[in-house]
Amino acid sequence: MKSIGVVGSGQMGGGIAQVLSQSGKEVLLFDSNKTQLTNGLKAISTRLDKLVEKSKLTKEDSSGILARIKPVSAISELTGTECVIEAIVENTEIKIALFKELDQSLPVETILASNTSSISITKLAAATKRPDKVVGMHFMHPVPVMALVELIRGIQTSDETYHSILSLTKEIGKTPITAKFDYPGFIVNRILVPMINEAVFVLMEGISTVEEIDASMKLGTNHPMGPLELADFVGLDTVYSICKILHTELGDDKYRPCPLLAKYVEAGWYGKKTGRGFYTY
């Protein structure tokens, strides 16, 4: 694939666009929020400047990467790309609406990939007239740093689509793992999010402090980042959304979101991106 579209220019979408461009791909970046699109491009530029400062990139390489990322103002402008990767808010209804629009606007051969961390690929695919060309491509945060990409097959995903995305993942220098079934949470978040949620219960019940909970997991299990700090980096709104999906779709109370997590989200304390979560930034 030479030309790829990315929908969503936030932390994930911007990171995906950067990684694609760094591997030599032409990227068309769309966001319905024009301010967010501008900020997303600025964030990419800032990250590249830091790499130049650390002598990990030349100034010429940085300029080339930015030049290959072209902002567009409409979904229809993504026509001509071989694949479009969706990286918008983790909300089933909003994603389905986007996939319907992409399906109507883009050629039938275009692959539609979702960066969802928990939502059914099968359900997203069923909203289109090309269900065999819909696949999950879940990048980890922060995208330019993390090596893993979780590939998820919906029940309708064709072998051809899967192998195309598998090849793309390797081309951009990432390591793919595959969830053969798109059960809620797939692999990573089926394990990770319940652990984070349990850490919030430990905090809510007064068993320990934020700092000590994180220190316990870093020193006791050799995690590079504690669960509460990690939740702040992922976004508490995203963690809460995944908890609700796991609870609803799997029907097991062990996945019920912690009430304290819900309160933080109600307060708008989403973590690092809002300046306040379990920590203050």
BAVEXRO-702234 format. One record per atom (N, C-alpha, C): residue in three letters; y, z, x. Coordinates in pm, whole numbers, padded with zeros to 5 digits, always signed. Layout:
% BAVEXRO-702234
ALAYZX
...
% end
This chain:
% BAVEXRO-702234
MET-00120+00000+00084
MET+00000+00000+00000
MET+00125+00000+00087
LYS+00220-00082+00051
LYS+00344-00092+00129
LYS+00463-00030+00057
SER+00463-00038-00076
SER+00577+00011-00154
SER+00529+00108-00261
ILE+00588+00227-00261
ILE+00544+00333-00351
ILE+00664+00396-00420
GLY+00650+00423-00548
GLY+00754+00491-00623
GLY+00726+00640-00632
VAL+00831+00719-00633
VAL+00820+00864-00652
VAL+00916+00902-00763
VAL+00866+00975-00864
VAL+00949+01021-00974
VAL+00967+01172-00960
GLY+01090+01216-00942
GLY+01121+01356-00918
GLY+01164+01373-00773
SER+01283+01430-00752
SER+01337+01440-00616
SER+01360+01585-00574
GLY+01289+01677-00640
GLY+01302+01818-00603
GLY+01224+01850-00476
GLN+01182+01976-00463
GLN+01112+02018-00342
GLN+00990+01931-00315
MET+00909+01907-00418
MET+00786+01832-00401
MET+00812+01682-00391
GLY+00888+01626-00484
GLY+00914+01483-00483
GLY+00986+01437-00358
GLY+01087+01516-00317
GLY+01159+01482-00195
GLY+01070+01488-00073
GLY+00984+01589-00068
GLY+00890+01601+00043
GLY+00791+01487+00047
ILE+00741+01447-00071
ILE+00647+01334-00079
ILE+00714+01206-00032
ALA+00837+01182-00078
ALA+00911+01062-00037
ALA+00929+01060+00115
GLN+00962+01174+00172
GLN+00983+01183+00316
GLN+00855+01149+00393
VAL+00743+01208+00353
VAL+00616+01186+00422
VAL+00572+01040+00410
LEU+00589+00982+00292
LEU+00555+00841+00274
LEU+00638+00752+00366
SER+00768+00778+00370
SER+00857+00698+00453
SER+00827+00717+00602
GLN+00795+00840+00642
GLN+00762+00866+00782
GLN+00640+00787+00827
SER+00553+00754+00733
SER+00434+00677+00768
SER+00458+00526+00758
GLY+00583+00487+00730
GLY+00619+00346+00729
GLY+00622+00281+00592
LYS+00603+00359+00486
LYS+00604+00303+00351
LYS+00748+00286+00301
GLU+00767+00183+00219
GLU+00893+00168+00147
GLU+00885+00255+00022
VAL+00986+00338+00000
VAL+00982+00434-00110
VAL+01100+00412-00205
LEU+01069+00402-00333
LEU+01173+00399-00437
LEU+01170+00535-00505
LEU+01280+00608-00497
LEU+01288+00745-00547
LEU+01374+00751-00672
PHE+01313+00800-00782
PHE+01385+00810-00909
PHE+01389+00954-00956
ASP+01503+00992-01013
ASP+01517+01121-01081
ASP+01615+01102-01195
SER+01578+01151-01313
SER+01667+01136-01428
SER+01794+01218-01413
ASN+01789+01319-01325
ASN+01906+01402-01295
ASN+01974+01346-01169
LYS+02088+01283-01186
LYS+02154+01216-01074
LYS+02197+01314-00965
THR+02239+01433-01008
THR+02279+01535-00910
THR+02159+01578-00827
GLN+02045+01597-00894
GLN+01923+01636-00824
GLN+01881+01526-00725
LEU+01897+01402-00764
LEU+01862+01291-00675
LEU+01948+01294-00549
THR+02077+01315-00566
THR+02168+01325-00451
THR+02130+01443-00362
ASN+02103+01558-00425
ASN+02065+01677-00349
ASN+01931+01658-00278
GLY+01839+01586-00345
GLY+01709+01562-00285
GLY+01720+01478-00159
LEU+01804+01376-00162
LEU+01825+01292-00045
LEU+01893+01370+00067
LYS+01986+01457+00031
LYS+02051+01542+00132
LYS+01950+01636+00197
ALA+01857+01691+00117
ALA+01756+01782+00170
ALA+01664+01710+00268
ILE+01628+01585+00236
ILE+01546+01506+00328
ILE+01620+01484+00459
SER+01747+01448+00449
SER+01829+01425+00568
SER+01839+01550+00654
THR+01855+01666+00588
THR+01865+01793+00661
THR+01735+01824+00736
ARG+01622+01801+00668
ARG+01492+01826+00734
ARG+01472+01734+00854
LEU+01513+01609+00840
LEU+01499+01515+00951
LEU+01591+01551+01067
ASP+01711+01598+01036
ASP+01805+01641+01141
ASP+01745+01755+01223
LYS+01675+01846+01155
LYS+01612+01958+01226
LYS+01502+01909+01319
LEU+01429+01806+01276
LEU+01324+01749+01361
LEU+01385+01681+01484
VAL+01501+01618+01463
VAL+01571+01555+01575
VAL+01618+01663+01674
GLU+01671+01772+01620
GLU+01718+01883+01705
GLU+01605+01941+01789
LYS+01484+01941+01733
LYS+01368+01996+01804
LYS+01296+01891+01889
SER+01358+01772+01898
SER+01303+01660+01975
SER+01167+01614+01924
LYS+01142+01633+01794
LYS+01018+01585+01735
LYS+01036+01447+01673
LEU+01162+01406+01661
LEU+01198+01272+01613
LEU+01319+01224+01692
THR+01330+01093+01709
THR+01453+01039+01767
THR+01553+01015+01655
LYS+01678+01001+01691
LYS+01782+00973+01593
LYS+01754+00839+01524
GLU+01704+00744+01601
GLU+01673+00611+01546
GLU+01560+00620+01443
ASP+01457+00700+01476
ASP+01345+00718+01382
ASP+01393+00782+01253
SER+01478+00883+01266
SER+01532+00953+01149
SER+01610+00856+01060
SER+01691+00772+01121
SER+01770+00674+01045
SER+01679+00575+00973
GLY+01571+00535+01040
GLY+01476+00441+00981
GLY+01404+00500+00861
ILE+01369+00629+00872
ILE+01300+00698+00762
ILE+01391+00704+00640
LEU+01516+00741+00661
LEU+01611+00748+00550
LEU+01636+00611+00488
ALA+01639+00509+00572
ALA+01666+00374+00522
ALA+01554+00321+00434
ARG+01431+00370+00457
ARG+01318+00324+00378
ARG+01306+00396+00244
ILE+01390+00498+00221
ILE+01391+00569+00092
ILE+01510+00520+00011
LYS+01482+00447-00095
LYS+01589+00386-00174
LYS+01597+00452-00312
PRO+01708+00517-00343
PRO+01724+00577-00477
PRO+01740+00470-00582
VAL+01677+00491-00698
VAL+01691+00397-00810
VAL+01736+00475-00933
SER+01798+00405-01026
SER+01860+00472-01141
SER+01782+00457-01271
ALA+01668+00384-01266
ALA+01590+00364-01389
ALA+01442+00347-01355
ILE+01357+00390-01447
ILE+01212+00374-01431
ILE+01176+00227-01410
SER+01243+00140-01481
SER+01213-00004-01474
SER+01231-00059-01333
GLU+01314+00006-01251
GLU+01336-00040-01114
GLU+01217-00010-01022
LEU+01119+00065-01072
LEU+00999+00093-00994
LEU+00898-00021-01001
THR+00927-00121-01083
THR+00843-00241-01091
THR+00835-00305-00952
GLY+00714-00340-00912
GLY+00696-00397-00778
GLY+00629-00300-00683
THR+00630-00172-00717
THR+00558-00075-00636
THR+00409-00081-00672
GLU+00326-00047-00576
GLU+00182-00053-00599
GLU+00127+00076-00660
CYS+00203+00182-00642
CYS+00163+00313-00694
CYS+00290+00393-00722
VAL+00288+00471-00828
VAL+00398+00563-00857
VAL+00341+00705-00862
ILE+00403+00794-00785
ILE+00360+00934-00780
ILE+00459+01017-00858
GLU+00411+01085-00958
GLU+00495+01173-01042
GLU+00499+01312-00982
ALA+00622+01367-00967
ALA+00637+01502-00911
ALA+00748+01574-00987
ILE+00731+01585-01119
ILE+00831+01651-01202
ILE+00782+01791-01243
VAL+00851+01852-01336
VAL+00821+01988-01380
VAL+00678+01999-01431
GLU+00615+02115-01407
GLU+00474+02138-01445
GLU+00467+02175-01593
ASN+00486+02073-01676
ASN+00484+02091-01821
ASN+00408+01974-01882
THR+00303+02004-01958
THR+00214+01901-02008
THR+00286+01798-02094
GLU+00367+01843-02190
GLU+00433+01752-02283
GLU+00531+01660-02210
ILE+00605+01717-02115
ILE+00703+01637-02041
ILE+00633+01533-01954
LYS+00523+01574-01892
LYS+00448+01479-01808
LYS+00388+01367-01894
ILE+00332+01401-02008
ILE+00274+01299-02095
ILE+00381+01198-02137
ALA+00499+01247-02173
ALA+00608+01157-02212
ALA+00644+01063-02097
LEU+00647+01116-01974
LEU+00677+01032-01858
LEU+00568+00928-01835
PHE+00442+00969-01846
PHE+00333+00874-01823
PHE+00333+00762-01927
LYS+00371+00793-02050
LYS+00383+00690-02152
LYS+00493+00590-02115
GLU+00605+00644-02063
GLU+00715+00556-02024
GLU+00678+00471-01903
LEU+00612+00531-01805
LEU+00568+00456-01688
LEU+00471+00345-01729
ASP+00381+00379-01819
ASP+00280+00284-01865
ASP+00344+00164-01933
GLN+00448+00190-02011
GLN+00515+00082-02084
GLN+00605-00002-01993
SER+00654+00058-01886
SER+00755-00008-01802
SER+00698-00083-01682
LEU+00579-00043-01635
LEU+00527-00096-01509
LEU+00410-00190-01530
PRO+00388-00282-01436
PRO+00275-00375-01447
PRO+00142-00300-01458
VAL+00045-00365-01525
VAL-00082-00298-01555
VAL-00161-00263-01429
GLU-00133-00329-01317
GLU-00209-00300-01195
GLU-00155-00181-01117
THR-00039-00129-01155
THR+00021-00017-01083
THR-00059+00112-01106
ILE-00093+00181-00999
ILE-00163+00309-01008
ILE-00061+00418-01042
LEU-00095+00506-01132
LEU-00010+00619-01169
LEU-00076+00747-01119
ALA-00012+00814-01025
ALA-00067+00937-00967
ALA+00021+01055-01005
SER-00042+01169-01031
SER+00032+01290-01066
SER+00017+01396-00958
ASN+00129+01457-00923
ASN+00127+01568-00828
ASN+00102+01701-00899
THR+00052+01696-01021
THR+00027+01820-01095
THR-00065+01914-01017
SER-00040+02042-01034
SER-00122+02143-00967
SER-00224+02205-01061
SER-00222+02166-01191
SER-00314+02232-01285
SER-00340+02155-01413
ILE-00258+02056-01446
ILE-00268+01988-01576
ILE-00376+01881-01572
SER-00446+01865-01683
SER-00558+01771-01695
SER-00517+01627-01666
ILE-00580+01567-01566
ILE-00560+01425-01538
ILE-00616+01341-01652
THR-00727+01385-01708
THR-00787+01316-01822
THR-00689+01306-01938
LYS-00616+01414-01964
LYS-00519+01415-02074
LYS-00401+01323-02044
LEU-00353+01325-01920
LEU-00243+01235-01883
LEU-00288+01090-01891
ALA-00409+01062-01846
ALA-00461+00926-01848
ALA-00475+00874-01991
ALA-00517+00962-02081
ALA-00539+00922-02221
ALA-00409+00883-02291
ALA-00295+00923-02234
ALA-00165+00888-02292
ALA-00123+00748-02253
THR-00201+00680-02168
THR-00166+00547-02119
THR-00268+00443-02166
LYS-00235+00317-02143
LYS-00328+00207-02172
LYS-00400+00163-02045
ARG-00385+00243-01938
ARG-00453+00215-01811
ARG-00522+00341-01759
PRO-00601+00410-01840
PRO-00657+00539-01799
PRO-00740+00533-01671
ASP-00797+00417-01641
ASP-00875+00402-01518
ASP-00789+00403-01394
LYS-00657+00382-01411
LYS-00566+00377-01297
LYS-00480+00503-01284
VAL-00524+00611-01349
VAL-00452+00738-01339
VAL-00536+00836-01256
VAL-00471+00906-01164
VAL-00542+00994-01071
VAL-00451+01110-01032
GLY-00510+01220-00988
GLY-00432+01332-00939
GLY-00416+01325-00789
MET-00294+01352-00741
MET-00264+01352-00597
MET-00176+01473-00571
HIS-00239+01589-00555
HIS-00168+01716-00548
HIS-00135+01754-00403
PHE-00008+01739-00367
PHE+00039+01777-00234
PHE+00065+01928-00232
MET+00057+01986-00114
MET+00086+02128-00096
MET+00230+02147-00050
HIS+00286+02261-00080
HIS+00425+02291-00043
HIS+00429+02378+00082
PRO+00517+02344+00181
PRO+00609+02231+00187
PRO+00537+02103+00232
VAL+00562+01995+00162
VAL+00487+01870+00180
VAL+00490+01818+00324
PRO+00607+01817+00394
PRO+00606+01761+00530
PRO+00522+01844+00629
VAL+00494+01968+00595
VAL+00424+02057+00689
VAL+00275+02069+00658
MET+00239+02080+00531
MET+00102+02109+00492
MET+00014+01984+00500
ALA-00104+02000+00558
ALA-00192+01886+00584
ALA-00271+01841+00462
LEU-00295+01932+00369
LEU-00388+01904+00259
LEU-00325+01825+00144
VAL-00403+01731+00090
VAL-00372+01670-00039
VAL-00499+01678-00123
GLU-00487+01739-00239
GLU-00600+01757-00330
GLU-00605+01637-00424
LEU-00713+01561-00417
LEU-00730+01445-00504
LEU-00813+01487-00625
ILE-00768+01446-00743
ILE-00837+01488-00866
ILE-00871+01366-00950
ARG-00997+01354-00986
ARG-01042+01244-01070
ARG-01045+01289-01215
GLY-00980+01212-01303
GLY-01000+01231-01446
GLY-01132+01168-01484
ILE-01178+01195-01602
ILE-01306+01138-01645
ILE-01300+00985-01650
GLN-01178+00927-01666
GLN-01162+00782-01677
GLN-01128+00715-01543
THR-01095+00793-01440
THR-01049+00736-01312
THR-01156+00646-01251
SER-01119+00523-01219
SER-01216+00429-01161
SER-01239+00458-01014
ASP-01352+00411-00962
ASP-01381+00425-00819
ASP-01276+00351-00737
GLU-01232+00235-00786
GLU-01133+00156-00713
GLU-01002+00234-00699
THR-00958+00297-00808
THR-00835+00376-00803
THR-00850+00494-00708
TYR-00960+00565-00720
TYR-00984+00681-00634
TYR-00982+00641-00487
HIS-01053+00535-00452
HIS-01061+00494-00311
HIS-00927+00442-00259
SER-00846+00382-00345
SER-00712+00339-00304
SER-00626+00459-00267
ILE-00632+00564-00349
ILE-00553+00684-00322
ILE-00610+00763-00204
LEU-00741+00762-00190
LEU-00804+00824-00074
LEU-00754+00758+00055
SER-00749+00626+00056
SER-00701+00553+00173
SER-00554+00582+00200
LEU-00473+00584+00093
LEU-00331+00613+00108
LEU-00310+00751+00170
THR-00387+00849+00123
THR-00375+00986+00174
THR-00399+00990+00324
LYS-00499+00919+00369
LYS-00531+00916+00512
LYS-00425+00840+00590
GLU-00372+00732+00532
GLU-00270+00651+00598
GLU-00144+00731+00628
ILE-00111+00825+00540
ILE+00013+00903+00560
ILE-00013+01031+00639
GLY-00131+01042+00698
GLY-00161+01152+00790
GLY-00202+01282+00725
LYS-00243+01276+00599
LYS-00286+01398+00529
LYS-00438+01404+00522
THR-00490+01523+00499
THR-00633+01545+00487
THR-00670+01559+00340
PRO-00751+01467+00286
PRO-00786+01475+00143
PRO-00908+01562+00117
ILE-00904+01637+00007
ILE-01023+01698-00049
ILE-01028+01653-00195
THR-01146+01650-00253
THR-01159+01593-00386
THR-01215+01691-00487
ALA-01143+01707-00597
ALA-01196+01779-00713
ALA-01264+01675-00801
LYS-01396+01680-00810
LYS-01470+01577-00882
LYS-01448+01585-01033
PHE-01410+01704-01080
PHE-01381+01724-01222
PHE-01244+01787-01233
ASP-01167+01747-01333
ASP-01030+01798-01345
ASP-01024+01921-01435
TYR-01110+02018-01407
TYR-01101+02145-01478
TYR-00971+02215-01438
PRO-00914+02299-01526
PRO-00783+02360-01499
PRO-00774+02428-01363
GLY-00667+02397-01291
GLY-00644+02457-01160
GLY-00711+02384-01047
PHE-00807+02295-01080
PHE-00878+02216-00981
PHE-00946+02307-00878
ILE-00915+02293-00749
ILE-00977+02379-00647
ILE-00878+02485-00599
VAL-00767+02440-00543
VAL-00674+02532-00477
VAL-00618+02636-00573
ASN-00558+02590-00682
ASN-00491+02686-00771
ASN-00587+02765-00859
ARG-00709+02716-00876
ARG-00810+02795-00947
ARG-00840+02924-00869
ILE-00826+02916-00738
ILE-00851+03033-00652
ILE-00721+03107-00620
LEU-00617+03031-00585
LEU-00492+03090-00535
LEU-00412+03163-00642
VAL-00389+03099-00757
VAL-00297+03155-00857
VAL-00348+03287-00915
PRO-00479+03301-00948
PRO-00526+03432-00992
PRO-00505+03542-00887
MET-00513+03506-00758
MET-00487+03604-00654
MET-00341+03648-00655
ILE-00249+03552-00667
ILE-00107+03584-00675
ILE-00080+03670-00798
ASN-00136+03630-00910
ASN-00115+03703-01036
ASN-00165+03847-01024
GLU-00278+03866-00957
GLU-00332+04002-00938
GLU-00242+04084-00848
ALA-00180+04019-00749
ALA-00085+04090-00663
ALA+00035+04139-00744
VAL+00078+04060-00843
VAL+00190+04102-00928
VAL+00147+04221-01015
PHE+00022+04221-01063
PHE-00030+04337-01136
PHE-00028+04463-01049
VAL-00067+04448-00922
VAL-00066+04562-00829
VAL+00075+04616-00814
LEU+00173+04526-00809
LEU+00314+04568-00801
LEU+00358+04634-00930
MET+00328+04574-01043
MET+00370+04626-01173
MET+00314+04766-01199
GLU+00190+04789-01156
GLU+00124+04917-01179
GLU+00166+05024-01079
GLY+00257+04989-00988
GLY+00311+05085-00894
GLY+00215+05126-00784
ILE+00112+05047-00762
ILE+00014+05081-00659
ILE+00073+05067-00520
SER+00161+04969-00501
SER+00224+04949-00371
SER+00353+04870-00388
THR+00425+04853-00278
THR+00553+04781-00279
THR+00531+04633-00247
VAL+00635+04555-00271
VAL+00628+04411-00240
VAL+00591+04390-00094
GLU+00663+04461-00006
GLU+00643+04441+00137
GLU+00503+04482+00181
GLU+00453+04592+00126
GLU+00323+04641+00169
GLU+00209+04559+00111
ILE+00227+04506-00009
ILE+00126+04417-00066
ILE+00112+04293+00023
ASP+00224+04237+00061
ASP+00220+04118+00146
ASP+00164+04150+00285
ALA+00208+04263+00341
ALA+00158+04302+00473
ALA+00007+04327+00470
SER-00042+04383+00360
SER-00186+04411+00348
SER-00267+04282+00357
MET-00221+04178+00287
MET-00296+04053+00288
MET-00280+03976+00419
LYS-00164+03989+00481
LYS-00145+03921+00610
LYS-00225+03988+00721
LEU-00222+04119+00723
LEU-00290+04191+00831
LEU-00438+04215+00801
GLY-00470+04228+00673
GLY-00607+04260+00635
GLY-00697+04140+00614
THR-00638+04026+00580
THR-00721+03906+00555
THR-00672+03785+00637
ASN-00574+03809+00724
ASN-00523+03705+00815
ASN-00456+03589+00742
HIS-00399+03616+00623
HIS-00321+03514+00555
HIS-00187+03497+00628
PRO-00140+03375+00647
PRO-00013+03356+00718
PRO+00108+03403+00638
MET+00093+03413+00506
MET+00201+03455+00418
MET+00142+03541+00307
GLY+00210+03649+00271
GLY+00161+03735+00164
GLY+00169+03666+00029
PRO+00094+03710-00072
PRO+00090+03642-00201
PRO+00223+03642-00276
LEU+00302+03749-00263
LEU+00429+03755-00336
LEU+00534+03666-00269
GLU+00534+03666-00137
GLU+00624+03575-00065
GLU+00586+03430-00093
LEU+00458+03402-00095
LEU+00411+03267-00125
LEU+00452+03226-00266
ALA+00440+03319-00361
ALA+00482+03290-00499
ALA+00630+03252-00503
ASP+00713+03322-00426
ASP+00855+03289-00420
ASP+00877+03147-00367
PHE+00796+03107-00269
PHE+00812+02974-00210
PHE+00763+02866-00306
VAL+00654+02892-00377
VAL+00601+02796-00474
VAL+00695+02784-00593
GLY+00750+02897-00635
GLY+00834+02905-00755
GLY+00762+02988-00860
LEU+00822+03099-00901
LEU+00756+03187-00997
LEU+00738+03118-01132
ASP+00828+03026-01165
ASP+00813+02950-01290
ASP+00689+02863-01285
THR+00663+02805-01168
THR+00543+02721-01152
THR+00416+02805-01156
VAL+00417+02919-01088
VAL+00302+03009-01088
VAL+00272+03056-01231
TYR+00377+03093-01303
TYR+00361+03139-01441
TYR+00303+03030-01530
SER+00354+02907-01512
SER+00305+02794-01590
SER+00157+02769-01564
ILE+00115+02777-01438
ILE-00026+02755-01404
ILE-00112+02867-01463
CYS-00063+02990-01456
CYS-00137+03102-01516
CYS-00162+03077-01665
LYS-00059+03032-01735
LYS-00072+03007-01878
LYS-00172+02896-01906
ILE-00170+02792-01823
ILE-00264+02681-01841
ILE-00408+02729-01817
LEU-00429+02805-01710
LEU-00563+02858-01682
LEU-00612+02947-01796
HIS-00522+03032-01846
HIS-00558+03125-01954
HIS-00592+03049-02083
THR-00508+02952-02117
THR-00528+02877-02241
THR-00650+02786-02234
GLU-00661+02711-02125
GLU-00766+02610-02115
GLU-00904+02669-02089
LEU-00910+02777-02012
LEU-01040+02837-01980
LEU-01077+02950-02075
GLY-00976+03004-02147
GLY-01003+03103-02250
GLY-01055+03236-02201
ASP-01024+03269-02076
ASP-01072+03393-02018
ASP-00953+03483-01987
ASP-00956+03608-02033
ASP-00843+03699-02015
ASP-00816+03736-01869
LYS-00910+03707-01781
LYS-00885+03738-01640
LYS-00771+03651-01585
TYR-00736+03544-01657
TYR-00629+03455-01613
TYR-00495+03485-01680
ARG-00489+03588-01766
ARG-00364+03611-01839
ARG-00250+03645-01743
PRO-00133+03583-01764
PRO-00020+03607-01673
PRO+00023+03754-01677
CYS+00056+03807-01563
CYS+00107+03945-01557
CYS+00241+03953-01630
PRO+00262+04056-01714
PRO+00389+04070-01785
PRO+00511+04076-01693
LEU+00494+04134-01574
LEU+00607+04140-01480
LEU+00644+04000-01431
LEU+00545+03916-01409
LEU+00572+03778-01370
LEU+00651+03708-01480
ALA+00611+03730-01605
ALA+00681+03670-01719
ALA+00827+03716-01723
LYS+00851+03845-01695
LYS+00988+03899-01698
LYS+01076+03837-01590
TYR+01019+03818-01471
TYR+01096+03754-01364
TYR+01136+03612-01403
VAL+01045+03542-01467
VAL+01073+03405-01510
VAL+01180+03406-01620
GLU+01169+03500-01713
GLU+01271+03512-01819
GLU+01408+03538-01761
ALA+01413+03613-01651
ALA+01540+03647-01587
ALA+01596+03531-01505
GLY+01517+03427-01487
GLY+01561+03315-01403
GLY+01540+03342-01256
TRP+01460+03442-01223
TRP+01429+03476-01084
TRP+01304+03397-01043
TYR+01326+03274-01002
TYR+01214+03184-00973
TYR+01168+03189-00827
GLY+01240+03262-00744
GLY+01201+03268-00603
GLY+01307+03207-00514
LYS+01262+03148-00405
LYS+01355+03099-00302
LYS+01454+02997-00357
LYS+01409+02910-00449
LYS+01497+02803-00496
LYS+01614+02854-00579
THR+01604+02976-00633
THR+01715+03034-00709
THR+01781+03150-00635
GLY+01730+03184-00517
GLY+01790+03291-00437
GLY+01736+03430-00467
ARG+01651+03440-00571
ARG+01597+03570-00609
ARG+01458+03554-00669
GLY+01366+03633-00619
GLY+01230+03639-00675
GLY+01179+03778-00644
PHE+01066+03790-00581
PHE+01021+03920-00534
PHE+01103+03963-00413
TYR+01161+03866-00346
TYR+01255+03890-00236
TYR+01389+03829-00271
THR+01495+03867-00198
THR+01627+03807-00213
THR+01653+03714-00096
TYR+01701+03595-00126
TYR+01724+03492-00023
TYR+01870+03459-00012
% end
